[in-house]
Amino acid sequence: MSESQKETFRKYLEQAGAIDVLVKVLVQLYEEPSKPKTALDYIKQCLGSPTPAEYEAVVAERDGLQKQLEEANQLIAELQSRVQALEAAAETA
């Protein structure tokens, strides 16, 4: 990687605020009285990476919402069918 590419990337990180966030997280880790077992897990947690329990909760919520959507779509199809049947009956009457 050339020096100009490195400089461009550094400016990109700086403008995006990534450098500030990373520095804050590293300072928090440094000031942490009881150091975590793995620094990487600590950094992930600070940056908002979900825990396995949080991930499972989101997946369960998504699955429930998908089921509700399927049920709602099924109900819509049934109601549309009823409306068409009623319209057809009204036209013949």
Residue, then its C-alpha position, 0 to 999 in steps of 0.5 A: m500500500s502506497e503512502s498516498q493510499k494510507e493517507t487517504f484511508r486515514k483521512y477517510l477514517e478521521q472524517a467518518g469519526a472512526i478514529d475518535v470512537l476507537v480511541k475512546v474505546l481503547v482509553q476505556l479499556y486502559e482505564e478499566p480497573s479489572k481487565p476483561k479476559t479478551a480485549l477483543d470481546y470488550i471492544k466488540q461490546c463497547l462498539g455495540s456487537p450483540t451478545p449471543a442472548e441478544y442475538e437469539a432474542v432478535v432472531a426469535e422476534r424476527d421469526g414471530l413477526q414473520k409468522q404474523l406476516e404470513e397469517a396477515n397475508q393469508l387473512i388478506a387473501e381470504l378477505q379478498s376472495r370473500v369480497q370478490a364473491l360478494e361482488a359477483a353475487a351482487e352483480t347477478a342479483 
